[in-house]
Amino acid sequence: MGKLAFWAAVVALVYLGMKFMGISQRRGDAAQRRDAAGRDNSESMLQCAHCGVHVPSSEALLSGTRAYCSSAHRDADA
Ligand SMILES: [Zn+2]
């Protein structure tokens, strides 16, 4: 019976440990998402040299010093 209580305690500790790690991991993910969102919000917008639409710098296609919203507009302007 003492052995059973011991193993029950071990299982409970492992379960709690996994649960705690899961929670801290989710918190880390949430913090990472917040960081990513912050970067997105502060991301500079570039204007397409062909149609004038504004696109985030991470999505803009650059050709020299000019930015384009799509490869079609980059090719059309080339
Ligand atoms: Zn365009």
N, CA, C, O and the ligand as a Tripos MOL2 file, in Angstrom:
@<TRIPOS>MOLECULE
protein
  313   311    79     0     0
PROTEIN
NO_CHARGES

@<TRIPOS>ATOM
      1 N           0.8400   -1.2070    0.0000 N.3       1 MET1
      2 CA          0.0000    0.0000    0.0000 C.3       1 MET1
      3 C           0.8670    1.2450    0.0000 C.2       1 MET1
      4 O           0.5600    2.2380   -0.6600 O.2       1 MET1
      5 N           1.9810    1.1710    0.7720 N.am      2 GLY2
      6 CA          2.8950    2.3040    0.7900 C.3       2 GLY2
      7 C           3.4960    2.5180   -0.5870 C.2       2 GLY2
      8 O           3.7000    3.6490   -1.0280 O.2       2 GLY2
      9 N           3.7810    1.3780   -1.2710 N.am      3 LYS3
     10 CA          4.3440    1.4590   -2.6220 C.3       3 LYS3
     11 C           3.3630    2.1350   -3.5730 C.2       3 LYS3
     12 O           3.7420    2.9570   -4.4060 O.2       3 LYS3
     13 N           2.0920    1.7670   -3.4280 N.am      4 LEU4
     14 CA          1.0530    2.3300   -4.3030 C.3       4 LEU4
     15 C           0.9580    3.8460   -4.1060 C.2       4 LEU4
     16 O           0.8490    4.6070   -5.0670 O.2       4 LEU4
     17 N           1.0020    4.2680   -2.8280 N.am      5 ALA5
     18 CA          0.9250    5.7090   -2.5280 C.3       5 ALA5
     19 C           2.1320    6.4210   -3.1230 C.2       5 ALA5
     20 O           2.0150    7.5310   -3.6440 O.2       5 ALA5
     21 N           3.2990    5.7690   -3.0420 N.am      6 PHE6
     22 CA          4.5250    6.3540   -3.6040 C.3       6 PHE6
     23 C           4.3900    6.5700   -5.1130 C.2       6 PHE6
     24 O           4.7020    7.6420   -5.6320 O.2       6 PHE6
     25 N           3.9170    5.5250   -5.8080 N.am      7 TRP7
     26 CA          3.7850    5.6310   -7.2610 C.3       7 TRP7
     27 C           2.6990    6.6340   -7.6510 C.2       7 TRP7
     28 O           2.8120    7.3320   -8.6580 O.2       7 TRP7
     29 N           1.6290    6.6910   -6.8210 N.am      8 ALA8
     30 CA          0.5690    7.6630   -7.0800 C.3       8 ALA8
     31 C           1.1460    9.0740   -6.9740 C.2       8 ALA8
     32 O           0.7980    9.9520   -7.7630 O.2       8 ALA8
     33 N           2.0350    9.2890   -5.9870 N.am      9 ALA9
     34 CA          2.6670   10.5970   -5.7980 C.3       9 ALA9
     35 C           3.5860   10.9080   -6.9810 C.2       9 ALA9
     36 O           3.6270   12.0400   -7.4620 O.2       9 ALA9
     37 N           4.3270    9.8890   -7.4490 N.am     10 VAL10
     38 CA          5.2280   10.0960   -8.5930 C.3      10 VAL10
     39 C           4.4320   10.4820   -9.8260 C.2      10 VAL10
     40 O           4.7820   11.4240  -10.5370 O.2      10 VAL10
     41 N           3.3450    9.7350  -10.0740 N.am     11 VAL11
     42 CA          2.5120   10.0260  -11.2400 C.3      11 VAL11
     43 C           1.9230   11.4340  -11.1370 C.2      11 VAL11
     44 O           1.8740   12.1730  -12.1200 O.2      11 VAL11
     45 N           1.4750   11.7930   -9.9210 N.am     12 ALA12
     46 CA          0.8800   13.1160   -9.7220 C.3      12 ALA12
     47 C           1.9200   14.2110   -9.9720 C.2      12 ALA12
     48 O           1.6200   15.2340  -10.5860 O.2      12 ALA12
     49 N           3.1580   13.9810   -9.4860 N.am     13 LEU13
     50 CA          4.2100   14.9770   -9.6760 C.3      13 LEU13
     51 C           4.5670   15.1260  -11.1530 C.2      13 LEU13
     52 O           4.7580   16.2370  -11.6460 O.2      13 LEU13
     53 N           4.6560   13.9820  -11.8590 N.am     14 VAL14
     54 CA          4.9690   14.0360  -13.2890 C.3      14 VAL14
     55 C           3.8540   14.7620  -14.0260 C.2      14 VAL14
     56 O           4.1040   15.5870  -14.9060 O.2      14 VAL14
     57 N           2.6100   14.4410  -13.6520 N.am     15 TYR15
     58 CA          1.4560   15.0800  -14.2860 C.3      15 TYR15
     59 C           1.4720   16.5940  -14.0590 C.2      15 TYR15
     60 O           1.2620   17.3780  -14.9850 O.2      15 TYR15
     61 N           1.7290   16.9860  -12.8030 N.am     16 LEU16
     62 CA          1.7630   18.4150  -12.4860 C.3      16 LEU16
     63 C           2.9320   19.1040  -13.2040 C.2      16 LEU16
     64 O           2.8160   20.2310  -13.6860 O.2      16 LEU16
     65 N           4.0630   18.3840  -13.2560 N.am     17 GLY17
     66 CA          5.2360   18.9420  -13.9250 C.3      17 GLY17
     67 C           4.9530   19.1880  -15.4010 C.2      17 GLY17
     68 O           5.2940   20.2380  -15.9460 O.2      17 GLY17
     69 N           4.3190   18.1950  -16.0440 N.am     18 MET18
     70 CA          3.9970   18.3450  -17.4650 C.3      18 MET18
     71 C           2.9930   19.4760  -17.6700 C.2      18 MET18
     72 O           3.0810   20.2460  -18.6260 O.2      18 MET18
     73 N           2.0360   19.5530  -16.7440 N.am     19 LYS19
     74 CA          1.0180   20.5900  -16.8470 C.3      19 LYS19
     75 C           1.6640   21.9700  -16.7050 C.2      19 LYS19
     76 O           1.3520   22.9020  -17.4450 O.2      19 LYS19
     77 N           2.5830   22.0720  -15.7210 N.am     20 PHE20
     78 CA          3.2660   23.3390  -15.4940 C.3      20 PHE20
     79 C           4.0970   23.7320  -16.7150 C.2      20 PHE20
     80 O           4.1020   24.8890  -17.1350 O.2      20 PHE20
     81 N           4.8060   22.7310  -17.2810 N.am     21 MET21
     82 CA          5.6300   23.0150  -18.4560 C.3      21 MET21
     83 C           4.7650   23.4350  -19.6420 C.2      21 MET21
     84 O           5.1390   24.3090  -20.4230 O.2      21 MET21
     85 N           3.6050   22.7960  -19.7600 N.am     22 GLY22
     86 CA          2.6830   23.1580  -20.8370 C.3      22 GLY22
     87 C           2.2150   24.5780  -20.6940 C.2      22 GLY22
     88 O           2.1200   25.3100  -21.6790 O.2      22 GLY22
     89 N           1.9160   24.9810  -19.4560 N.am     23 ILE23
     90 CA          1.4420   26.3450  -19.2120 C.3      23 ILE23
     91 C           2.5440   27.3450  -19.5290 C.2      23 ILE23
     92 O           2.2990   28.3500  -20.1960 O.2      23 ILE23
     93 N           3.7760   27.0700  -19.0460 N.am     24 SER24
     94 CA          4.8600   28.0200  -19.2760 C.3      24 SER24
     95 C           5.1900   28.0980  -20.7630 C.2      24 SER24
     96 O           5.5830   29.1540  -21.2590 O.2      24 SER24
     97 N           5.0280   26.9720  -21.4820 N.am     25 GLN25
     98 CA          5.2940   26.9720  -22.9140 C.3      25 GLN25
     99 C           4.2610   27.8270  -23.6400 C.2      25 GLN25
    100 O           4.5880   28.5940  -24.5450 O.2      25 GLN25
    101 N           2.9850   27.6720  -23.2110 N.am     26 ARG26
    102 CA          1.9330   28.4840  -23.8370 C.3      26 ARG26
    103 C           2.1820   29.9640  -23.5790 C.2      26 ARG26
    104 O           1.9700   30.8030  -24.4540 O.2      26 ARG26
    105 N           2.6440   30.2790  -22.3440 N.am     27 ARG27
    106 CA          2.9450   31.6790  -22.0250 C.3      27 ARG27
    107 C           4.0410   32.2030  -22.9270 C.2      27 ARG27
    108 O           3.9850   33.3380  -23.4020 O.2      27 ARG27
    109 N           5.0640   31.3440  -23.1640 N.am     28 GLY28
    110 CA          6.1590   31.7350  -24.0390 C.3      28 GLY28
    111 C           5.6550   31.9990  -25.4470 C.2      28 GLY28
    112 O           6.0560   32.9710  -26.0880 O.2      28 GLY28
    113 N           4.7690   31.1220  -25.9280 N.am     29 ASP29
    114 CA          4.2130   31.3030  -27.2690 C.3      29 ASP29
    115 C           3.4480   32.6140  -27.3600 C.2      29 ASP29
    116 O           3.5580   33.3420  -28.3470 O.2      29 ASP29
    117 N           2.6670   32.9110  -26.3140 N.am     30 ALA30
    118 CA          1.8740   34.1360  -26.3220 C.3      30 ALA30
    119 C           2.7980   35.3450  -26.3670 C.2      30 ALA30
    120 O           2.5280   36.3160  -27.0750 O.2      30 ALA30
    121 N           3.8950   35.2820  -25.6060 N.am     31 ALA31
    122 CA          4.8480   36.3910  -25.5920 C.3      31 ALA31
    123 C           5.4910   36.5380  -26.9630 C.2      31 ALA31
    124 O           5.7160   37.6520  -27.4370 O.2      31 ALA31
    125 N           5.7890   35.3970  -27.6020 N.am     32 GLN32
    126 CA          6.3970   35.4510  -28.9290 C.3      32 GLN32
    127 C           5.4270   36.0590  -29.9300 C.2      32 GLN32
    128 O           5.8190   36.8410  -30.7960 O.2      32 GLN32
    129 N           4.1360   35.6830  -29.7980 N.am     33 ARG33
    130 CA          3.1390   36.2390  -30.7150 C.3      33 ARG33
    131 C           3.0300   37.7450  -30.5150 C.2      33 ARG33
    132 O           2.9080   38.5000  -31.4800 O.2      33 ARG33
    133 N           3.0770   38.1890  -29.2150 N.am     34 ARG34
    134 CA          3.0120   39.6170  -28.9460 C.3      34 ARG34
    135 C           4.1910   40.3330  -29.5870 C.2      34 ARG34
    136 O           4.0350   41.4040  -30.1730 O.2      34 ARG34
    137 N           5.3900   39.7240  -29.4680 N.am     35 ASP35
    138 CA          6.5780   40.3360  -30.0620 C.3      35 ASP35
    139 C           6.4160   40.4440  -31.5690 C.2      35 ASP35
    140 O           6.7360   41.4710  -32.1670 O.2      35 ASP35
    141 N           5.9120   39.3650  -32.1800 N.am     36 ALA36
    142 CA          5.7380   39.3530  -33.6270 C.3      36 ALA36
    143 C           4.7260   40.4190  -34.0360 C.2      36 ALA36
    144 O           4.9210   41.1180  -35.0300 O.2      36 ALA36
    145 N           3.6470   40.5420  -33.2670 N.am     37 ALA37
    146 CA          2.6120   41.5280  -33.5750 C.3      37 ALA37
    147 C           3.1970   42.9280  -33.4520 C.2      37 ALA37
    148 O           2.8980   43.8070  -34.2600 O.2      37 ALA37
    149 N           4.0430   43.1330  -32.4240 N.am     38 GLY38
    150 CA          4.6610   44.4320  -32.2340 C.3      38 GLY38
    151 C           5.5460   44.7870  -33.4070 C.2      38 GLY38
    152 O           5.5770   45.9290  -33.8640 O.2      38 GLY38
    153 N           6.2750   43.7750  -33.8910 N.am     39 ARG39
    154 CA          7.1340   44.0220  -35.0530 C.3      39 ARG39
    155 C           6.2850   44.3770  -36.2660 C.2      39 ARG39
    156 O           6.6190   45.2800  -37.0330 O.2      39 ARG39
    157 N           5.1640   43.6380  -36.4300 N.am     40 ASP40
    158 CA          4.2970   43.8990  -37.5780 C.3      40 ASP40
    159 C           3.7560   45.3220  -37.5260 C.2      40 ASP40
    160 O           3.6760   46.0060  -38.5460 O.2      40 ASP40
    161 N           3.3810   45.7630  -36.3100 N.am     41 ASN41
    162 CA          2.7940   47.0940  -36.1800 C.3      41 ASN41
    163 C           3.8150   48.1830  -36.4850 C.2      41 ASN41
    164 O           3.4750   49.2350  -37.0270 O.2      41 ASN41
    165 N           5.0760   47.9160  -36.1300 N.am     42 SER42
    166 CA          6.1020   48.9340  -36.3310 C.3      42 SER42
    167 C           6.7770   48.7770  -37.6880 C.2      42 SER42
    168 O           7.6890   49.5310  -38.0270 O.2      42 SER42
    169 N           6.3200   47.7810  -38.4710 N.am     43 GLU43
    170 CA          6.9360   47.5260  -39.7620 C.3      43 GLU43
    171 C           6.6450   48.6820  -40.7120 C.2      43 GLU43
    172 O           5.5280   49.1990  -40.7580 O.2      43 GLU43
    173 N           7.6430   49.0710  -41.4510 N.am     44 SER44
    174 CA          7.4430   50.1930  -42.3640 C.3      44 SER44
    175 C           6.6840   49.7400  -43.6050 C.2      44 SER44
    176 O           6.8190   48.5980  -44.0450 O.2      44 SER44
    177 N           5.8970   50.6300  -44.1540 N.am     45 MET45
    178 CA          5.1230   50.3470  -45.3530 C.3      45 MET45
    179 C           5.8590   50.9280  -46.5510 C.2      45 MET45
    180 O           6.4150   52.0250  -46.4940 O.2      45 MET45
    181 N           5.8480   50.1700  -47.6270 N.am     46 LEU46
    182 CA          6.4840   50.6420  -48.8500 C.3      46 LEU46
    183 C           5.4130   50.8010  -49.9240 C.2      46 LEU46
    184 O           4.4500   50.0360  -49.9700 O.2      46 LEU46
    185 N           5.5860   51.7750  -50.7660 N.am     47 GLN47
    186 CA          4.6040   52.0280  -51.8050 C.3      47 GLN47
    187 C           5.0490   51.3700  -53.1010 C.2      47 GLN47
    188 O           6.1990   51.4990  -53.5220 O.2      47 GLN47
    189 N           4.1190   50.6660  -53.7230 N.am     48 CYS48
    190 CA          4.4050   50.0290  -55.0060 C.3      48 CYS48
    191 C           4.6990   51.1180  -56.0360 C.2      48 CYS48
    192 O           3.9150   52.0520  -56.2040 O.2      48 CYS48
    193 N           5.8360   50.9910  -56.7240 N.am     49 ALA49
    194 CA          6.2340   52.0050  -57.6980 C.3      49 ALA49
    195 C           5.3640   51.9380  -58.9490 C.2      49 ALA49
    196 O           5.4070   52.8490  -59.7760 O.2      49 ALA49
    197 N           4.5750   50.8750  -59.1020 N.am     50 HIS50
    198 CA          3.7440   50.7240  -60.3010 C.3      50 HIS50
    199 C           2.3120   51.1990  -60.0610 C.2      50 HIS50
    200 O           1.7940   52.0130  -60.8250 O.2      50 HIS50
    201 N           1.6630   50.6900  -58.9950 N.am     51 CYS51
    202 CA          0.2520   51.0330  -58.7820 C.3      51 CYS51
    203 C           0.0440   51.9300  -57.5660 C.2      51 CYS51
    204 O          -1.0520   52.4590  -57.3820 O.2      51 CYS51
    205 N           1.0720   52.1150  -56.7280 N.am     52 GLY52
    206 CA          0.9670   53.0380  -55.6090 C.3      52 GLY52
    207 C           0.3840   52.4550  -54.3440 C.2      52 GLY52
    208 O           0.2460   53.1610  -53.3450 O.2      52 GLY52
    209 N           0.0330   51.1570  -54.3670 N.am     53 VAL53
    210 CA         -0.5370   50.5360  -53.1730 C.3      53 VAL53
    211 C           0.5650   50.3690  -52.1240 C.2      53 VAL53
    212 O           1.7230   50.1270  -52.4630 O.2      53 VAL53
    213 N           0.1890   50.5000  -50.8420 N.am     54 HIS54
    214 CA          1.1690   50.3560  -49.7720 C.3      54 HIS54
    215 C           1.2110   48.9110  -49.2910 C.2      54 HIS54
    216 O           0.1690   48.3160  -49.0170 O.2      54 HIS54
    217 N           2.3930   48.3530  -49.1900 N.am     55 VAL55
    218 CA          2.5760   46.9820  -48.7250 C.3      55 VAL55
    219 C           3.6280   46.9730  -47.6170 C.2      55 VAL55
    220 O           4.5580   47.7800  -47.6430 O.2      55 VAL55
    221 N           3.4890   46.0550  -46.6300 N.am     56 PRO56
    222 CA          4.5150   45.9470  -45.5810 C.3      56 PRO56
    223 C           5.8680   45.6250  -46.2130 C.2      56 PRO56
    224 O           5.9420   44.9000  -47.2040 O.2      56 PRO56
    225 N           6.9270   46.1670  -45.6340 N.am     57 SER57
    226 CA          8.2530   45.9800  -46.2260 C.3      57 SER57
    227 C           8.6310   44.5020  -46.3310 C.2      57 SER57
    228 O           9.4140   44.1210  -47.2020 O.2      57 SER57
    229 N           8.0660   43.6520  -45.4280 N.am     58 SER58
    230 CA          8.4010   42.2320  -45.4850 C.3      58 SER58
    231 C           7.7310   41.5450  -46.6680 C.2      58 SER58
    232 O           8.1820   40.4880  -47.1090 O.2      58 SER58
    233 N           6.6400   42.1490  -47.1930 N.am     59 GLU59
    234 CA          5.9190   41.5370  -48.3170 C.3      59 GLU59
    235 C           6.2320   42.2230  -49.6370 C.2      59 GLU59
    236 O           5.8780   41.7230  -50.7040 O.2      59 GLU59
    237 N           6.8920   43.3580  -49.5610 N.am     60 ALA60
    238 CA          7.1810   44.0970  -50.7860 C.3      60 ALA60
    239 C           8.3010   43.4080  -51.5650 C.2      60 ALA60
    240 O           9.2070   42.8110  -50.9860 O.2      60 ALA60
    241 N           8.2160   43.5050  -52.8630 N.am     61 LEU61
    242 CA          9.2800   42.9880  -53.7260 C.3      61 LEU61
    243 C          10.1540   44.1700  -54.1010 C.2      61 LEU61
    244 O           9.6780   45.1750  -54.6300 O.2      61 LEU61
    245 N          11.4430   44.0290  -53.8160 N.am     62 LEU62
    246 CA         12.3500   45.1400  -54.0580 C.3      62 LEU62
    247 C          13.1250   44.9090  -55.3500 C.2      62 LEU62
    248 O          13.5970   43.8080  -55.6320 O.2      62 LEU62
    249 N          13.2360   45.9690  -56.1100 N.am     63 SER63
    250 CA         14.0430   45.9350  -57.3260 C.3      63 SER63
    251 C          14.8800   47.2050  -57.3070 C.2      63 SER63
    252 O          14.3950   48.2880  -57.6350 O.2      63 SER63
    253 N          16.1320   47.0610  -56.9210 N.am     64 GLY64
    254 CA         16.9710   48.2400  -56.7420 C.3      64 GLY64
    255 C          16.4500   49.0320  -55.5600 C.2      64 GLY64
    256 O          16.3440   48.5010  -54.4540 O.2      64 GLY64
    257 N          16.1250   50.2930  -55.7770 N.am     65 THR65
    258 CA         15.5920   51.1310  -54.6950 C.3      65 THR65
    259 C          14.0730   51.1900  -54.7540 C.2      65 THR65
    260 O          13.4550   51.8240  -53.8990 O.2      65 THR65
    261 N          13.4540   50.5430  -55.7440 N.am     66 ARG66
    262 CA         12.0090   50.5980  -55.9120 C.3      66 ARG66
    263 C          11.3520   49.3570  -55.3230 C.2      66 ARG66
    264 O          11.9030   48.2560  -55.3600 O.2      66 ARG66
    265 N          10.1480   49.5710  -54.7730 N.am     67 ALA67
    266 CA          9.3880   48.4900  -54.1540 C.3      67 ALA67
    267 C           8.1210   48.2370  -54.9640 C.2      67 ALA67
    268 O           7.5420   49.1580  -55.5400 O.2      67 ALA67
    269 N           7.7030   46.9700  -54.9970 N.am     68 TYR68
    270 CA          6.5010   46.6050  -55.7420 C.3      68 TYR68
    271 C           5.6260   45.6950  -54.8970 C.2      68 TYR68
    272 O           6.1170   44.9810  -54.0240 O.2      68 TYR68
    273 N           4.2990   45.7270  -55.1690 N.am     69 CYS69
    274 CA          3.3640   44.9180  -54.4100 C.3      69 CYS69
    275 C           3.3400   43.4810  -54.9110 C.2      69 CYS69
    276 O           2.9660   42.5720  -54.1700 O.2      69 CYS69
    277 N           3.7380   43.2680  -56.1670 N.am     70 SER70
    278 CA          3.6950   41.9190  -56.7310 C.3      70 SER70
    279 C           4.7550   41.7940  -57.8190 C.2      70 SER70
    280 O           5.2590   42.7900  -58.3390 O.2      70 SER70
    281 N           5.0790   40.5480  -58.1490 N.am     71 SER71
    282 CA          6.0900   40.3310  -59.1940 C.3      71 SER71
    283 C           5.5710   40.8260  -60.5390 C.2      71 SER71
    284 O           6.3550   41.2330  -61.3960 O.2      71 SER71
    285 N           4.2330   40.7900  -60.7290 N.am     72 ALA72
    286 CA          3.6610   41.2610  -61.9850 C.3      72 ALA72
    287 C           3.9400   42.7510  -62.1660 C.2      72 ALA72
    288 O           4.2890   43.1950  -63.2600 O.2      72 ALA72
    289 N           3.7840   43.5190  -61.0880 N.am     73 HIS73
    290 CA          4.0290   44.9600  -61.1780 C.3      73 HIS73
    291 C           5.5200   45.2510  -61.2910 C.2      73 HIS73
    292 O           5.9210   46.2100  -61.9490 O.2      73 HIS73
    293 N           6.3420   44.4220  -60.6480 N.am     74 ARG74
    294 CA          7.7830   44.6110  -60.7820 C.3      74 ARG74
    295 C           8.1910   44.3720  -62.2430 C.2      74 ARG74
    296 O           8.9730   45.1330  -62.8140 O.2      74 ARG74
    297 N           7.6520   43.3150  -62.8280 N.am     75 ASP75
    298 CA          7.9880   42.9970  -64.2180 C.3      75 ASP75
    299 C           7.4140   44.0480  -65.1670 C.2      75 ASP75
    300 O           8.0580   44.4060  -66.1540 O.2      75 ASP75
    301 N           6.1990   44.5490  -64.8760 N.am     76 ALA76
    302 CA          5.5590   45.5360  -65.7450 C.3      76 ALA76
    303 C           6.3310   46.8450  -65.7490 C.2      76 ALA76
    304 O           6.3280   47.5720  -66.7420 O.2      76 ALA76
    305 N           6.9940   47.1430  -64.6350 N.am     77 ASP77
    306 CA          7.6980   48.4200  -64.4850 C.3      77 ASP77
    307 C           9.1520   48.3220  -64.9260 C.2      77 ASP77
    308 O           9.8360   49.3380  -65.0550 O.2      77 ASP77
    309 N           9.6220   47.1020  -65.1570 N.am     78 ALA78
    310 CA         11.0440   46.9020  -65.4520 C.3      78 ALA78
    311 C          11.3890   47.4190  -66.8600 C.2      78 ALA78
    312 O          12.5410   47.3350  -67.2840 O.2      78 ALA78
    313 ZN          1.4650   47.3150  -57.5000 Zn       79 ZN79
@<TRIPOS>BOND
     1     1     2 1
     2     2     3 1
     3     3     4 2
     4     3     5 am
     5     5     6 1
     6     6     7 1
     7     7     8 2
     8     7     9 am
     9     9    10 1
    10    10    11 1
    11    11    12 2
    12    11    13 am
    13    13    14 1
    14    14    15 1
    15    15    16 2
    16    15    17 am
    17    17    18 1
    18    18    19 1
    19    19    20 2
    20    19    21 am
    21    21    22 1
    22    22    23 1
    23    23    24 2
    24    23    25 am
    25    25    26 1
    26    26    27 1
    27    27    28 2
    28    27    29 am
    29    29    30 1
    30    30    31 1
    31    31    32 2
    32    31    33 am
    33    33    34 1
    34    34    35 1
    35    35    36 2
    36    35    37 am
    37    37    38 1
    38    38    39 1
    39    39    40 2
    40    39    41 am
    41    41    42 1
    42    42    43 1
    43    43    44 2
    44    43    45 am
    45    45    46 1
    46    46    47 1
    47    47    48 2
    48    47    49 am
    49    49    50 1
    50    50    51 1
    51    51    52 2
    52    51    53 am
    53    53    54 1
    54    54    55 1
    55    55    56 2
    56    55    57 am
    57    57    58 1
    58    58    59 1
    59    59    60 2
    60    59    61 am
    61    61    62 1
    62    62    63 1
    63    63    64 2
    64    63    65 am
    65    65    66 1
    66    66    67 1
    67    67    68 2
    68    67    69 am
    69    69    70 1
    70    70    71 1
    71    71    72 2
    72    71    73 am
    73    73    74 1
    74    74    75 1
    75    75    76 2
    76    75    77 am
    77    77    78 1
    78    78    79 1
    79    79    80 2
    80    79    81 am
    81    81    82 1
    82    82    83 1
    83    83    84 2
    84    83    85 am
    85    85    86 1
    86    86    87 1
    87    87    88 2
    88    87    89 am
    89    89    90 1
    90    90    91 1
    91    91    92 2
    92    91    93 am
    93    93    94 1
    94    94    95 1
    95    95    96 2
    96    95    97 am
    97    97    98 1
    98    98    99 1
    99    99   100 2
   100    99   101 am
   101   101   102 1
   102   102   103 1
   103   103   104 2
   104   103   105 am
   105   105   106 1
   106   106   107 1
   107   107   108 2
   108   107   109 am
   109   109   110 1
   110   110   111 1
   111   111   112 2
   112   111   113 am
   113   113   114 1
   114   114   115 1
   115   115   116 2
   116   115   117 am
   117   117   118 1
   118   118   119 1
   119   119   120 2
   120   119   121 am
   121   121   122 1
   122   122   123 1
   123   123   124 2
   124   123   125 am
   125   125   126 1
   126   126   127 1
   127   127   128 2
   128   127   129 am
   129   129   130 1
   130   130   131 1
   131   131   132 2
   132   131   133 am
   133   133   134 1
   134   134   135 1
   135   135   136 2
   136   135   137 am
   137   137   138 1
   138   138   139 1
   139   139   140 2
   140   139   141 am
   141   141   142 1
   142   142   143 1
   143   143   144 2
   144   143   145 am
   145   145   146 1
   146   146   147 1
   147   147   148 2
   148   147   149 am
   149   149   150 1
   150   150   151 1
   151   151   152 2
   152   151   153 am
   153   153   154 1
   154   154   155 1
   155   155   156 2
   156   155   157 am
   157   157   158 1
   158   158   159 1
   159   159   160 2
   160   159   161 am
   161   161   162 1
   162   162   163 1
   163   163   164 2
   164   163   165 am
   165   165   166 1
   166   166   167 1
   167   167   168 2
   168   167   169 am
   169   169   170 1
   170   170   171 1
   171   171   172 2
   172   171   173 am
   173   173   174 1
   174   174   175 1
   175   175   176 2
   176   175   177 am
   177   177   178 1
   178   178   179 1
   179   179   180 2
   180   179   181 am
   181   181   182 1
   182   182   183 1
   183   183   184 2
   184   183   185 am
   185   185   186 1
   186   186   187 1
   187   187   188 2
   188   187   189 am
   189   189   190 1
   190   190   191 1
   191   191   192 2
   192   191   193 am
   193   193   194 1
   194   194   195 1
   195   195   196 2
   196   195   197 am
   197   197   198 1
   198   198   199 1
   199   199   200 2
   200   199   201 am
   201   201   202 1
   202   202   203 1
   203   203   204 2
   204   203   205 am
   205   205   206 1
   206   206   207 1
   207   207   208 2
   208   207   209 am
   209   209   210 1
   210   210   211 1
   211   211   212 2
   212   211   213 am
   213   213   214 1
   214   214   215 1
   215   215   216 2
   216   215   217 am
   217   217   218 1
   218   218   219 1
   219   219   220 2
   220   219   221 am
   221   221   222 1
   222   222   223 1
   223   223   224 2
   224   223   225 am
   225   225   226 1
   226   226   227 1
   227   227   228 2
   228   227   229 am
   229   229   230 1
   230   230   231 1
   231   231   232 2
   232   231   233 am
   233   233   234 1
   234   234   235 1
   235   235   236 2
   236   235   237 am
   237   237   238 1
   238   238   239 1
   239   239   240 2
   240   239   241 am
   241   241   242 1
   242   242   243 1
   243   243   244 2
   244   243   245 am
   245   245   246 1
   246   246   247 1
   247   247   248 2
   248   247   249 am
   249   249   250 1
   250   250   251 1
   251   251   252 2
   252   251   253 am
   253   253   254 1
   254   254   255 1
   255   255   256 2
   256   255   257 am
   257   257   258 1
   258   258   259 1
   259   259   260 2
   260   259   261 am
   261   261   262 1
   262   262   263 1
   263   263   264 2
   264   263   265 am
   265   265   266 1
   266   266   267 1
   267   267   268 2
   268   267   269 am
   269   269   270 1
   270   270   271 1
   271   271   272 2
   272   271   273 am
   273   273   274 1
   274   274   275 1
   275   275   276 2
   276   275   277 am
   277   277   278 1
   278   278   279 1
   279   279   280 2
   280   279   281 am
   281   281   282 1
   282   282   283 1
   283   283   284 2
   284   283   285 am
   285   285   286 1
   286   286   287 1
   287   287   288 2
   288   287   289 am
   289   289   290 1
   290   290   291 1
   291   291   292 2
   292   291   293 am
   293   293   294 1
   294   294   295 1
   295   295   296 2
   296   295   297 am
   297   297   298 1
   298   298   299 1
   299   299   300 2
   300   299   301 am
   301   301   302 1
   302   302   303 1
   303   303   304 2
   304   303   305 am
   305   305   306 1
   306   306   307 1
   307   307   308 2
   308   307   309 am
   309   309   310 1
   310   310   311 1
   311   311   312 2
@<TRIPOS>SUBSTRUCTURE
     1 MET1         2 RESIDUE 1 A MET
     2 GLY2         6 RESIDUE 1 A GLY
     3 LYS3        10 RESIDUE 1 A LYS
     4 LEU4        14 RESIDUE 1 A LEU
     5 ALA5        18 RESIDUE 1 A ALA
     6 PHE6        22 RESIDUE 1 A PHE
     7 TRP7        26 RESIDUE 1 A TRP
     8 ALA8        30 RESIDUE 1 A ALA
     9 ALA9        34 RESIDUE 1 A ALA
    10 VAL10       38 RESIDUE 1 A VAL
    11 VAL11       42 RESIDUE 1 A VAL
    12 ALA12       46 RESIDUE 1 A ALA
    13 LEU13       50 RESIDUE 1 A LEU
    14 VAL14       54 RESIDUE 1 A VAL
    15 TYR15       58 RESIDUE 1 A TYR
    16 LEU16       62 RESIDUE 1 A LEU
    17 GLY17       66 RESIDUE 1 A GLY
    18 MET18       70 RESIDUE 1 A MET
    19 LYS19       74 RESIDUE 1 A LYS
    20 PHE20       78 RESIDUE 1 A PHE
    21 MET21       82 RESIDUE 1 A MET
    22 GLY22       86 RESIDUE 1 A GLY
    23 ILE23       90 RESIDUE 1 A ILE
    24 SER24       94 RESIDUE 1 A SER
    25 GLN25       98 RESIDUE 1 A GLN
    26 ARG26      102 RESIDUE 1 A ARG
    27 ARG27      106 RESIDUE 1 A ARG
    28 GLY28      110 RESIDUE 1 A GLY
    29 ASP29      114 RESIDUE 1 A ASP
    30 ALA30      118 RESIDUE 1 A ALA
    31 ALA31      122 RESIDUE 1 A ALA
    32 GLN32      126 RESIDUE 1 A GLN
    33 ARG33      130 RESIDUE 1 A ARG
    34 ARG34      134 RESIDUE 1 A ARG
    35 ASP35      138 RESIDUE 1 A ASP
    36 ALA36      142 RESIDUE 1 A ALA
    37 ALA37      146 RESIDUE 1 A ALA
    38 GLY38      150 RESIDUE 1 A GLY
    39 ARG39      154 RESIDUE 1 A ARG
    40 ASP40      158 RESIDUE 1 A ASP
    41 ASN41      162 RESIDUE 1 A ASN
    42 SER42      166 RESIDUE 1 A SER
    43 GLU43      170 RESIDUE 1 A GLU
    44 SER44      174 RESIDUE 1 A SER
    45 MET45      178 RESIDUE 1 A MET
    46 LEU46      182 RESIDUE 1 A LEU
    47 GLN47      186 RESIDUE 1 A GLN
    48 CYS48      190 RESIDUE 1 A CYS
    49 ALA49      194 RESIDUE 1 A ALA
    50 HIS50      198 RESIDUE 1 A HIS
    51 CYS51      202 RESIDUE 1 A CYS
    52 GLY52      206 RESIDUE 1 A GLY
    53 VAL53      210 RESIDUE 1 A VAL
    54 HIS54      214 RESIDUE 1 A HIS
    55 VAL55      218 RESIDUE 1 A VAL
    56 PRO56      222 RESIDUE 1 A PRO
    57 SER57      226 RESIDUE 1 A SER
    58 SER58      230 RESIDUE 1 A SER
    59 GLU59      234 RESIDUE 1 A GLU
    60 ALA60      238 RESIDUE 1 A ALA
    61 LEU61      242 RESIDUE 1 A LEU
    62 LEU62      246 RESIDUE 1 A LEU
    63 SER63      250 RESIDUE 1 A SER
    64 GLY64      254 RESIDUE 1 A GLY
    65 THR65      258 RESIDUE 1 A THR
    66 ARG66      262 RESIDUE 1 A ARG
    67 ALA67      266 RESIDUE 1 A ALA
    68 TYR68      270 RESIDUE 1 A TYR
    69 CYS69      274 RESIDUE 1 A CYS
    70 SER70      278 RESIDUE 1 A SER
    71 SER71      282 RESIDUE 1 A SER
    72 ALA72      286 RESIDUE 1 A ALA
    73 HIS73      290 RESIDUE 1 A HIS
    74 ARG74      294 RESIDUE 1 A ARG
    75 ASP75      298 RESIDUE 1 A ASP
    76 ALA76      302 RESIDUE 1 A ALA
    77 ASP77      306 RESIDUE 1 A ASP
    78 ALA78      310 RESIDUE 1 A ALA
    79 ZN79       313 GROUP 0 **** ****
